[in-house]
């Protein structure tokens, strides 16, 4: 058995940046023996200058392609009010 899911993780604020990780979770095997791992796929970064998306190897990803694939990402971005503290 193999079960894979791609999820949007909770936003994390670091300084003036808000980071939103996109990760893949894979579970293989079954009861009583299984393995699981979590692999980073992309990072969405919201800052005073705008929102950018990067693949884990540093390539720029168009925001539209991620929001099209993960509709919940657009909702998360709409809810985040950027404030510099």
C-alpha positions in Angstrom: 0.0 0.0 0.0 1.2 3.5 -0.8 -0.6 6.7 0.1 0.7 10.1 -0.9 -0.8 13.5 -0.2 0.5 17.0 -0.9 -0.5 19.6 1.8 -0.1 23.3 2.5 1.4 23.7 6.0 0.6 26.4 8.5 2.2 29.8 7.7 5.3 30.8 9.7 6.3 34.5 10.3 10.0 35.3 10.4 10.8 38.9 10.6 9.0 40.7 7.7 8.4 37.4 5.8 5.6 34.9 6.0 6.6 31.4 4.8 4.1 28.9 3.7 5.6 25.4 3.1 4.2 23.0 0.5 5.1 19.4 1.3 4.4 15.8 0.2 3.7 13.1 2.7 4.1 9.5 1.7 3.1 6.4 3.7 4.0 3.0 2.5 3.4 -0.5 3.9 0.6 -1.5 6.2 -0.2 -2.8 9.7 1.9 -3.7 11.6 4.8 -2.4 9.7 4.9 0.9 7.7 7.1 3.8 6.9 6.3 7.5 6.4 8.2 10.5 5.2 7.6 14.2 4.6 9.4 15.9 1.7 9.4 19.6 1.0 8.2 20.6 -2.5 7.9 24.4 -2.5 7.9 27.5 -0.4 5.5 30.4 -0.8 7.0 33.7 0.6 4.9 36.7 1.3 6.8 40.0 2.0 6.2 43.7 1.8 7.2 43.6 -1.8 4.7 40.8 -2.8 4.3 37.1 -2.9 6.7 34.7 -4.6 6.9 30.9 -4.9 10.0 28.8 -5.2 10.5 25.1 -5.8 12.7 23.4 -3.3 15.7 23.7 -5.6 15.2 27.5 -5.8 13.4 27.8 -9.2 10.7 30.4 -9.3 7.2 28.9 -9.7 4.3 31.1 -10.9 1.9 31.7 -8.1 -1.0 31.0 -10.4 0.2 27.4 -11.0 0.2 26.6 -7.3 -3.1 28.3 -6.6 -4.6 26.4 -9.5 -3.4 23.1 -8.2 -4.1 23.9 -4.5 -7.2 26.0 -4.1 -6.7 26.2 -0.4 -3.5 28.2 -0.9 -5.4 31.1 -2.4 -7.7 31.1 0.7 -4.7 31.1 3.0 -3.1 34.0 1.2 -6.3 36.0 1.3 -6.6 35.4 5.0 -3.0 36.6 5.8 -2.8 40.3 6.4 0.8 41.4 6.0 1.9 43.6 8.8 5.5 44.5 9.5 6.3 44.4 13.2 
